[in-house]
Amino acid sequence: MPKVMPDIAHQTNASLEGTLDWVGMSQIEVPLMVQADGEAPRQVAAKVEAMVNLVQPKAKGIHMSRLYLLLEQLSNESTLTTATLRQLLTDFIESHDDLSDQGRVHFAFDYHLQRASLISGKKGWKAYPITVEGRLSQTGIEIELQVTVPYSSTCPCSAALARQLIQQAFSEQFGSQDNVDAETVHQWLGTTQGIVATPHSQRSLAQVKVKLTDDASELPICSLIDCIEDALKTPVQAAVKREDEQEFARLNGQNLMFCEDAARRLKHHLNQFAAATDFWLRVDHLESLHAHDASAVTVKGVANGYAA
């Protein structure tokens, strides 16, 4: 092999000069150990985007292999935490001399949590889509965490209409009777004639993005998921027995939600989430009645923060 090989990126000026906002690689497949709050480190299969800016207008390009090798080092020798993410971004810039002064890295992976059922205590795995992004600029390093949580939403309007039909059926069945026997009504309510209509519900999605505090020592993946599920009350279940399904039906009936209701619930709980300085959220109710979805978006509302 030749002892000296050409380095075009280092030796050649750009044919057309100019700075660039971001240059790097995307869809990099990397196995990573992830350290989430309250959980032992576990391996995930991540897709990564790694980029730096190019501030030298005459430079041909950046050193992409250096970014890749730093990711490889993280994969082989360390665990993804807020501390290692900060060090990775610092290393991105230090590896690029006077070519770059900003860097960012984006990780996307599924994080599995074992969740207990509502009544029976049976456990099953749920996969939550997670993204972690870090940015280094002249103002410092910012770390952002996003999670998507599926849940069930039951329409308040549909529930009211169903109740009206049940009341009408009751009147037709018992309205002409002077004395109504409680046991007869009890038996009738257990039939399809008694519960003549049911409200519609649908699987729904809550996407929440938070900007972590500067002193965050861990990735609050689990506490953020818990915050979202506690706010909505009806997260989808994994392992269920009949008693769990019945409790799920009860929870849906006691937590009727338009998309506006779900968004306001989440906003209230996220305003109390101490690990974040800002948040953005979107809820999508994947309608079972309509051919379209019902959606709501809102933010915390801090100056120079997330915009809806």
Backbone torsions as a table, in degrees:
resi	resn	phi	psi	omega
1	MET	NA	148.7	178.0
2	PRO	-62.4	142.7	179.1
3	LYS	-76.1	-28.8	179.1
4	VAL	-123.8	124.9	179.8
5	MET	-115.4	146.8	-178.1
6	PRO	-66.2	142.4	175.3
7	ASP	-120.4	88.2	-173.5
8	ILE	-63.4	-40.5	-177.9
9	ALA	-61.7	-33.4	-177.5
10	HIS	-84.9	-33.0	-171.0
11	GLN	-93.9	-22.4	-170.1
12	THR	-109.8	133.4	173.7
13	ASN	-75.6	155.2	178.3
14	ALA	-64.5	138.5	179.0
15	SER	-66.9	-29.9	175.5
16	LEU	-128.5	114.6	-171.5
17	GLU	-77.0	154.7	176.1
18	GLY	157.0	149.3	175.6
19	THR	-81.2	160.7	179.4
20	LEU	-132.0	142.0	-177.6
21	ASP	-69.7	-47.0	-179.1
22	TRP	-145.0	136.4	174.8
23	VAL	-140.4	139.0	178.2
24	GLY	168.8	-143.6	-175.3
25	MET	-131.3	148.6	176.6
26	SER	-131.3	164.5	-180.0
27	GLN	57.6	37.1	175.6
28	ILE	-78.7	126.2	-179.3
29	GLU	-90.2	117.1	-174.5
30	VAL	-139.1	127.0	168.4
31	PRO	-78.6	134.7	-176.7
32	LEU	-133.9	146.0	165.4
33	MET	-88.7	127.9	-178.3
34	VAL	-116.0	133.1	177.5
35	GLN	-106.3	104.1	175.5
36	ALA	-99.9	161.2	-177.9
37	ASP	-63.4	129.2	175.7
38	GLY	77.0	3.1	-177.7
39	GLU	-123.9	150.2	173.2
40	ALA	-69.5	151.2	177.2
41	PRO	-56.3	138.6	178.4
42	ARG	-140.1	155.0	-177.1
43	GLN	-85.5	140.4	174.6
44	VAL	-130.4	159.6	173.7
45	ALA	-100.7	108.5	-172.4
46	ALA	-106.2	150.7	165.8
47	LYS	-107.9	129.4	-170.3
48	VAL	-124.0	142.4	169.7
49	GLU	-119.0	125.7	-177.9
50	ALA	-125.9	126.7	-175.4
51	MET	-147.5	153.6	168.9
52	VAL	-133.3	163.4	174.4
53	ASN	-85.8	169.4	178.7
54	LEU	-124.9	105.0	-173.8
55	VAL	-95.7	-11.3	179.0
56	GLN	-93.5	108.4	-174.4
57	PRO	-64.6	-24.3	-178.9
58	LYS	-89.6	-12.4	-177.2
59	ALA	-70.3	139.3	-179.9
60	LYS	-66.5	-40.4	-178.3
61	GLY	-175.7	-174.3	178.9
62	ILE	-96.5	-179.6	178.3
63	HIS	-102.5	84.6	-175.1
64	MET	-62.7	-34.1	-178.3
65	SER	-63.1	-29.5	179.3
66	ARG	-67.9	-39.8	176.0
67	LEU	-62.9	-44.2	-178.5
68	TYR	-62.6	-43.9	-177.8
69	LEU	-67.2	-32.3	175.3
70	LEU	-67.4	-37.9	174.3
71	LEU	-65.1	-40.8	178.9
72	GLU	-62.3	-38.4	177.9
73	GLN	-64.9	-42.4	176.4
74	LEU	-61.2	-42.3	-178.9
75	SER	-63.7	-42.8	-173.1
76	ASN	-85.6	-29.8	-167.7
77	GLU	-118.5	-8.0	-171.1
78	SER	-145.6	-171.0	-179.3
79	THR	-129.4	143.5	179.0
80	LEU	-74.8	114.1	174.8
81	THR	-136.3	177.1	175.9
82	THR	-64.1	-36.2	-178.8
83	ALA	-68.0	-46.4	-179.2
84	THR	-70.1	-29.1	176.4
85	LEU	-67.4	-41.2	177.1
86	ARG	-63.5	-40.8	179.6
87	GLN	-67.3	-38.3	179.0
88	LEU	-60.4	-45.4	179.5
89	LEU	-64.7	-39.8	176.6
90	THR	-61.7	-41.9	179.1
91	ASP	-66.6	-34.2	176.1
92	PHE	-54.9	-47.6	-175.9
93	ILE	-73.6	-42.0	179.7
94	GLU	-63.4	-28.1	179.5
95	SER	-79.6	-4.9	-176.9
96	HIS	-118.8	23.6	169.4
97	ASP	43.6	-121.0	-178.9
98	ASP	-100.4	16.0	-179.6
99	LEU	-82.4	-31.8	-170.0
100	SER	-140.0	148.1	173.3
101	ASP	-133.1	6.9	174.8
102	GLN	-138.7	147.3	179.2
103	GLY	-146.7	155.7	174.4
104	ARG	-149.8	152.7	178.6
105	VAL	-142.9	138.7	-174.7
106	HIS	-128.7	122.2	178.4
107	PHE	-110.4	135.0	175.3
108	ALA	-129.5	128.9	-178.6
109	PHE	-161.5	164.3	171.2
110	ASP	-93.7	133.6	177.3
111	TYR	-113.4	121.3	-176.3
112	HIS	-92.6	132.7	174.2
113	LEU	-127.2	139.5	176.4
114	GLN	-89.2	119.4	-174.5
115	ARG	-114.3	138.5	178.7
116	ALA	-81.4	145.9	177.0
117	SER	-71.6	171.8	-168.9
118	LEU	-72.4	-38.6	-174.7
119	ILE	-123.8	-50.4	-171.5
120	SER	-71.8	-21.6	-178.5
121	GLY	83.0	2.2	175.4
122	LYS	-62.6	148.9	-177.0
123	LYS	-119.2	147.4	177.2
124	GLY	-150.7	160.0	-177.0
125	TRP	-88.0	139.7	172.3
126	LYS	-126.3	135.6	179.9
127	ALA	-100.6	122.5	179.8
128	TYR	-108.0	121.3	175.6
129	PRO	-65.7	127.6	-176.2
130	ILE	-125.7	141.7	165.5
131	THR	-128.4	140.3	174.9
132	VAL	-126.2	126.8	179.8
133	GLU	-130.1	135.5	175.1
134	GLY	-121.1	141.6	178.0
135	ARG	-131.9	134.7	174.8
136	LEU	-114.7	126.3	177.0
137	SER	-140.4	-173.0	-180.0
138	GLN	-63.5	-21.3	-178.7
139	THR	-90.9	-3.4	178.8
140	GLY	124.8	-158.4	-178.2
141	ILE	-114.4	131.7	175.5
142	GLU	-118.6	139.1	179.1
143	ILE	-122.5	132.8	-176.3
144	GLU	-123.2	137.7	179.0
145	LEU	-123.3	132.5	176.9
146	GLN	-129.3	140.5	178.6
147	VAL	-136.9	148.5	173.9
148	THR	-115.8	127.2	-176.9
149	VAL	-122.2	122.7	175.2
150	PRO	-84.5	144.5	178.7
151	TYR	-150.2	173.8	179.1
152	SER	-107.1	137.2	176.2
153	SER	-126.9	131.0	178.4
154	THR	-108.4	130.8	-172.7
155	CYS	-72.3	122.9	178.3
156	PRO	-62.4	-37.8	179.5
157	CYS	-65.1	-46.4	178.5
158	SER	-61.5	-37.8	178.7
159	ALA	-64.6	-42.1	178.9
160	ALA	-64.5	-40.9	178.9
161	LEU	-65.8	-38.6	177.6
162	ALA	-65.2	-42.0	178.5
163	ARG	-61.7	-38.6	178.9
164	GLN	-62.3	-41.3	178.6
165	LEU	-66.7	-35.9	177.4
166	ILE	-66.5	-41.7	176.9
167	GLN	-62.1	-41.5	179.4
168	GLN	-63.8	-42.7	178.4
169	ALA	-63.7	-37.0	178.3
170	PHE	-64.1	-44.3	-180.0
171	SER	-62.5	-41.1	180.0
172	GLU	-66.7	-33.3	-177.6
173	GLN	-81.1	-39.0	-170.4
174	PHE	-123.3	-3.5	-172.9
175	GLY	-62.6	-28.5	-177.5
176	SER	-87.2	-3.5	-177.0
177	GLN	-92.5	135.0	177.9
178	ASP	-73.7	-40.1	179.7
179	ASN	-122.2	120.5	-178.5
180	VAL	-103.9	122.3	-179.7
181	ASP	-77.6	127.9	-176.7
182	ALA	-60.2	-40.5	-179.0
183	GLU	-66.5	-36.0	177.5
184	THR	-64.2	-43.1	177.8
185	VAL	-64.5	-41.8	179.3
186	HIS	-58.1	-45.8	179.0
187	GLN	-65.8	-40.6	-179.1
188	TRP	-63.9	-38.2	179.9
189	LEU	-65.2	-19.3	178.4
190	GLY	-88.0	9.2	179.6
191	THR	-111.6	166.2	176.2
192	THR	-67.9	-23.9	175.4
193	GLN	-71.1	-31.5	178.8
194	GLY	-75.2	-51.9	175.5
195	ILE	-97.9	83.5	-170.4
196	VAL	-79.3	-15.3	-179.3
197	ALA	-148.6	150.1	175.4
198	THR	-129.0	146.8	178.5
199	PRO	-71.2	157.7	177.9
200	HIS	-90.6	142.7	175.3
201	SER	-133.7	166.5	-175.5
202	GLN	-152.5	155.7	171.4
203	ARG	-68.3	140.0	-176.3
204	SER	-134.4	163.2	-176.5
205	LEU	-130.0	132.8	172.7
206	ALA	-112.8	118.3	173.5
207	GLN	-104.8	124.3	-177.9
208	VAL	-128.6	129.7	178.8
209	LYS	-121.9	128.6	-179.1
210	VAL	-126.7	146.8	172.9
211	LYS	-98.7	121.3	-173.4
212	LEU	-76.5	152.5	175.8
213	THR	-64.6	154.8	-177.4
214	ASP	-63.2	-27.0	-177.9
215	ASP	-96.7	13.6	-179.8
216	ALA	-61.0	124.1	-176.9
217	SER	-97.8	-7.0	-179.0
218	GLU	-150.6	164.4	176.0
219	LEU	-85.2	111.4	-174.0
220	PRO	-81.0	53.6	-177.4
221	ILE	-62.8	-50.5	-174.9
222	CYS	-68.7	-42.6	-178.4
223	SER	-68.4	-31.6	177.0
224	LEU	-69.9	-42.8	176.8
225	ILE	-61.3	-44.8	178.8
226	ASP	-61.0	-40.7	179.3
227	CYS	-60.0	-44.8	-178.7
228	ILE	-66.8	-47.3	-177.6
229	GLU	-67.8	-35.3	176.9
230	ASP	-65.8	-35.1	-179.9
231	ALA	-69.4	-40.7	-173.0
232	LEU	-87.0	-28.1	175.3
233	LYS	76.0	-17.3	-173.5
234	THR	-127.3	50.8	176.0
235	PRO	-64.3	148.0	178.8
236	VAL	-64.0	152.7	-172.6
237	GLN	-103.4	162.6	176.5
238	ALA	-102.3	-93.1	178.0
239	ALA	-81.5	128.9	179.7
240	VAL	-137.2	143.1	166.9
241	LYS	-107.3	177.3	-176.2
242	ARG	-60.4	-36.1	179.7
243	GLU	-66.4	-30.7	176.6
244	ASP	-71.0	-40.5	179.2
245	GLU	-64.7	-38.5	177.9
246	GLN	-65.4	-42.4	178.7
247	GLU	-65.2	-35.8	176.9
248	PHE	-63.5	-41.2	176.8
249	ALA	-62.6	-40.1	178.6
250	ARG	-63.8	-45.2	-180.0
251	LEU	-61.5	-40.0	176.6
252	ASN	-62.7	-41.3	-180.0
253	GLY	-67.1	-28.6	-178.9
254	GLN	-94.2	-2.8	-178.9
255	ASN	-133.1	56.3	178.5
256	LEU	-64.6	133.7	-173.1
257	MET	-143.5	123.8	156.8
258	PHE	-76.3	167.8	177.6
259	CYS	-62.0	-31.2	178.0
260	GLU	-64.0	-40.1	179.1
261	ASP	-63.4	-44.8	-179.3
262	ALA	-62.1	-43.4	-179.3
263	ALA	-63.9	-39.8	-179.8
264	ARG	-69.7	-37.8	175.6
265	ARG	-59.3	-48.4	-178.9
266	LEU	-63.2	-43.1	-179.7
267	LYS	-59.5	-42.7	179.2
268	HIS	-61.0	-46.4	-178.0
269	HIS	-70.2	-38.8	-178.5
270	LEU	-70.0	-27.3	174.9
271	ASN	-63.2	-18.1	178.9
272	GLN	-104.6	5.9	-178.5
273	PHE	-83.8	104.0	-168.2
274	ALA	-68.5	-21.2	-175.7
275	ALA	-78.7	-4.9	-175.2
276	ALA	-122.0	143.4	174.4
277	THR	-96.8	-16.0	-178.0
278	ASP	-156.8	158.3	176.0
279	PHE	-151.1	155.7	172.2
280	TRP	-131.2	138.8	178.6
281	LEU	-141.7	151.9	175.4
282	ARG	-141.5	133.8	173.7
283	VAL	-117.6	139.6	177.0
284	ASP	-128.1	118.5	173.8
285	HIS	-96.4	111.2	-173.3
286	LEU	-81.2	83.6	-164.7
287	GLU	-50.1	136.4	171.9
288	SER	-94.1	-18.2	177.1
289	LEU	-87.8	-46.7	-175.5
290	HIS	-97.1	162.9	174.1
291	ALA	-84.6	-3.7	178.1
292	HIS	-117.2	172.1	179.5
293	ASP	-99.9	159.6	171.5
294	ALA	-108.2	129.8	-170.4
295	SER	-135.5	152.3	174.9
296	ALA	-145.6	142.7	-179.4
297	VAL	-132.7	138.3	174.8
298	THR	-155.1	165.3	-179.6
299	VAL	-132.3	170.5	179.3
300	LYS	-65.8	-40.7	177.0
301	GLY	97.8	30.6	178.3
302	VAL	-86.4	155.1	179.6
303	ALA	-62.3	133.4	-179.9
304	ASN	58.9	25.4	-179.6
305	GLY	-99.1	-155.2	179.0
306	TYR	-61.5	145.6	174.4
307	ALA	-114.0	145.5	-179.8
308	ALA	-73.7	NA	NA
